Amino acid sequence: MSRRKAPTKDESALLPAYAALPDAAIHVPTTDEEFARARAALMSARALGFDTESKPLFQVGAVDTGPHVVQFATTDGAWLLQMRHPLTMALARDVLGHPDIVKAGFGLDNDRSQLQGRLNVDLRNVIDLDRVFKRHGFGSSTGIRAAIALTLGTSFRKSKKLTTSNWANAHLSDGQRRYAANDAHGAAMVLAALPAWEAVQPPVPPRRPPAPRTPAETPPTVPAK
């Protein structure tokens, strides 16, 4: 399969606007009661969009203490879990380690290593959606904007200013809440749209097994001393 081109930023901008979550559907738990409601919603979900946010590092050698926010979303709502709250650790660990809840996001390699180190959890049933699109002939980093354009036919916009904002703040701004929530919500929406989208894609060729080495390519055997 030849390399397929995902929609560019300019091409995506011509599409109808993405249906972002309303503010009332974005939850940032801080009390025991709010965490209990978040736990009930997340642990009963079959699939979640997933992402993290970290305070940016601007100094060489600065210690990365992220992630500072872990966000999960269904197609109807989002939960932003600030790592500064003690109850966040247990809830994030239980969701990420649950084998029956699908967690899907984009470019998750860094998120995975950070969370494994901070939460000491084995992330289970996690899907990196970039790899799904790569399997269909796109590049290795399709990203949420292009994926939403491909599967939903809408334009998803992200603020560079908010990307590099201070995610360790005790109180997230309205803009930060919307940004983080819709990153996870967008992944949930792409995951939900994937079956219909994949059904009309060109067949995925089987992976070729590695070619056997010729005698000339076989590394020499080092004699034992």
C-alpha positions as CSV (number, residue, x, y, z in Angstrom):
1,M,0.0,0.0,0.0
2,S,1.4,3.4,-1.0
3,R,1.6,6.1,1.6
4,R,-1.8,7.9,2.0
5,K,-1.9,11.6,2.9
6,A,-4.0,12.8,5.8
7,P,-5.8,16.1,5.5
8,T,-3.6,19.1,6.1
9,K,-4.4,21.8,8.7
10,D,-5.7,24.1,5.9
11,E,-7.8,21.4,4.4
12,S,-9.3,20.4,7.8
13,A,-10.1,24.1,8.5
14,L,-12.6,24.1,5.5
15,L,-14.7,21.4,7.2
16,P,-17.6,22.1,9.6
17,A,-16.5,22.8,13.2
18,Y,-16.1,19.9,15.5
19,A,-18.9,19.5,18.0
20,A,-17.0,20.2,21.2
21,L,-18.3,19.2,24.6
22,P,-20.4,21.8,26.5
23,D,-19.0,23.1,29.7
24,A,-21.6,21.3,31.7
25,A,-20.3,17.9,30.5
26,I,-16.7,18.7,31.7
27,H,-16.1,17.5,35.2
28,V,-13.1,18.4,37.4
29,P,-13.6,16.5,40.7
30,T,-12.2,18.0,43.9
31,T,-14.5,16.6,46.6
32,D,-15.0,13.0,47.8
33,E,-18.5,13.1,46.4
34,E,-17.3,14.3,43.0
35,F,-14.6,11.7,42.9
36,A,-17.2,9.0,43.8
37,R,-19.4,10.1,40.8
38,A,-16.3,10.2,38.6
39,R,-15.4,6.7,39.6
40,A,-18.9,5.4,39.0
41,A,-18.9,6.9,35.5
42,L,-15.5,5.9,34.4
43,M,-15.4,2.4,35.8
44,S,-18.7,1.6,34.2
45,A,-17.6,2.7,30.7
46,R,-16.6,0.2,28.0
47,A,-14.4,2.7,26.1
48,L,-12.7,6.0,26.9
49,G,-10.8,8.6,25.1
50,F,-7.6,9.2,27.0
51,D,-4.8,11.9,27.2
52,T,-2.6,13.7,29.7
53,E,-1.3,17.2,30.1
54,S,2.0,18.3,31.8
55,K,3.5,21.6,32.8
56,P,6.0,22.5,30.0
57,L,9.7,22.6,30.8
58,F,11.5,25.7,29.6
59,Q,14.9,25.2,31.4
60,V,17.5,22.7,30.4
61,G,17.9,20.0,33.1
62,A,14.5,20.8,34.8
63,V,12.9,17.8,36.4
64,D,9.7,16.6,34.7
65,T,7.0,16.1,37.4
66,G,4.2,15.4,35.0
67,P,1.7,14.4,34.0
68,H,-0.3,16.9,36.0
69,V,-3.7,16.2,34.5
70,V,-5.0,12.8,33.3
71,Q,-8.2,13.2,31.2
72,F,-10.7,10.5,30.2
73,A,-13.9,11.0,28.1
74,T,-16.8,9.1,26.8
75,T,-18.7,10.4,23.8
76,D,-21.0,12.4,26.2
77,G,-18.6,13.8,28.9
78,A,-15.1,14.3,30.1
79,W,-13.3,14.0,33.5
80,L,-10.2,15.9,34.2
81,L,-8.2,14.3,37.0
82,Q,-5.6,16.7,38.6
83,M,-2.7,14.7,40.0
84,R,-2.4,17.1,42.9
85,H,-5.6,15.5,44.4
86,P,-4.9,12.3,46.5
87,L,-7.9,10.5,45.1
88,T,-6.8,11.0,41.6
89,M,-3.9,8.5,41.9
90,A,-6.2,5.6,42.9
91,L,-8.9,6.4,40.3
92,A,-6.4,6.8,37.4
93,R,-4.6,3.7,38.4
94,D,-7.8,1.6,38.5
95,V,-9.1,2.9,35.2
96,L,-5.7,2.5,33.4
97,G,-5.2,-0.9,34.7
98,H,-8.7,-2.2,34.1
99,P,-8.5,-4.9,31.4
100,D,-12.1,-4.5,30.2
101,I,-12.1,-0.8,29.6
102,V,-10.6,0.3,26.3
103,K,-8.5,3.5,26.6
104,A,-7.7,5.2,23.3
105,G,-5.6,8.2,22.5
106,F,-2.9,9.6,20.1
107,G,0.8,9.4,20.5
108,L,0.7,7.6,23.8
109,D,4.3,6.4,24.2
110,N,5.3,9.3,26.4
111,D,2.1,9.2,28.4
112,R,2.5,5.5,29.0
113,S,6.1,5.8,30.3
114,Q,5.2,8.8,32.5
115,L,2.1,7.1,34.0
116,Q,3.8,3.8,34.6
117,G,6.5,5.6,36.5
118,R,4.3,7.8,38.5
119,L,1.4,5.5,39.2
120,N,3.3,2.2,39.2
121,V,0.6,0.6,37.1
122,D,0.6,-1.8,34.2
123,L,-1.5,0.0,31.5
124,R,-4.0,-2.5,30.0
125,N,-6.2,-2.4,27.0
126,V,-4.7,0.8,25.7
127,I,-4.9,1.7,22.0
128,D,-2.7,4.2,20.3
129,L,-4.9,5.5,17.5
130,D,-1.9,6.7,15.5
131,R,-1.0,3.1,15.0
132,V,-4.5,2.3,13.7
133,F,-4.2,4.9,11.0
134,K,-0.6,3.9,10.2
135,R,-2.0,0.4,9.5
136,H,-4.2,1.9,6.9
137,G,-1.3,3.5,5.1
138,F,-1.0,6.9,6.8
139,G,2.1,8.3,8.5
140,S,3.1,7.2,12.0
141,S,1.7,10.4,13.6
142,T,-1.6,11.1,12.1
143,G,-2.8,13.0,15.2
144,I,-6.2,14.0,16.5
145,R,-6.9,16.8,14.1
146,A,-6.4,14.8,10.9
147,A,-8.0,11.7,12.4
148,I,-11.2,13.7,13.2
149,A,-11.2,15.2,9.7
150,L,-10.9,11.6,8.2
151,T,-13.5,9.8,10.4
152,L,-15.9,12.6,11.4
153,G,-15.5,15.1,8.5
154,T,-15.1,18.0,11.0
155,S,-12.5,20.6,11.9
156,F,-10.8,20.1,15.2
157,R,-8.7,23.1,16.4
158,K,-6.1,23.2,19.1
159,S,-4.6,26.3,20.8
160,K,-0.8,26.4,20.9
161,K,-1.0,28.9,23.8
162,L,-3.0,26.4,25.9
163,T,-0.8,23.5,24.9
164,T,2.1,25.2,26.7
165,S,0.1,26.6,29.6
166,N,0.8,25.7,33.2
167,W,-1.1,22.4,33.7
168,A,0.2,22.2,37.3
169,N,-2.1,25.1,38.4
170,A,-4.4,24.4,41.3
171,H,-7.3,25.9,39.3
172,L,-7.5,25.2,35.6
173,S,-8.8,28.1,33.4
174,D,-12.0,27.6,31.4
175,G,-9.8,27.4,28.3
176,Q,-7.6,24.7,29.8
177,R,-10.7,22.7,30.8
178,R,-12.1,22.8,27.3
179,Y,-8.8,22.0,25.7
180,A,-8.0,19.0,27.9
181,A,-11.6,17.7,27.8
182,N,-11.9,17.8,24.0
183,D,-8.5,16.1,23.5
184,A,-9.9,13.1,25.3
185,H,-13.4,13.5,23.8
186,G,-12.0,13.7,20.3
187,A,-10.2,10.4,20.8
188,A,-13.4,8.8,22.1
189,M,-15.3,10.1,19.1
190,V,-12.7,8.8,16.7
191,L,-12.7,5.4,18.4
192,A,-16.5,5.2,18.1
193,A,-16.4,6.1,14.4
194,L,-13.6,3.7,13.5
195,P,-15.7,0.6,12.7
196,A,-17.8,2.5,10.0
197,W,-14.7,4.3,8.7
198,E,-12.6,1.1,8.5
199,A,-15.4,-0.7,6.7
200,V,-15.0,1.5,3.6
201,Q,-11.1,1.7,3.6
202,P,-8.9,-0.2,1.1
203,P,-8.0,-3.6,2.3
204,V,-5.0,-3.7,4.6
205,P,-2.2,-5.8,3.1
206,P,-0.8,-8.5,5.4
207,R,2.5,-7.8,6.9
208,R,5.4,-9.3,5.1
209,P,7.6,-11.6,7.2
210,P,11.3,-10.5,7.3
211,A,13.3,-11.9,4.4
212,P,15.7,-14.6,5.4
213,R,19.4,-13.6,5.4
214,T,21.6,-14.7,2.6
215,P,24.9,-16.5,3.6
216,A,26.7,-13.2,2.8
217,E,24.5,-11.3,5.3
218,T,24.8,-13.9,8.1
219,P,27.0,-12.5,10.8
220,P,30.2,-14.5,11.4
221,T,30.4,-16.8,14.3
222,V,32.8,-15.6,17.0
223,P,34.9,-18.6,18.2
224,A,34.9,-19.2,21.9
225,K,38.0,-18.3,23.7
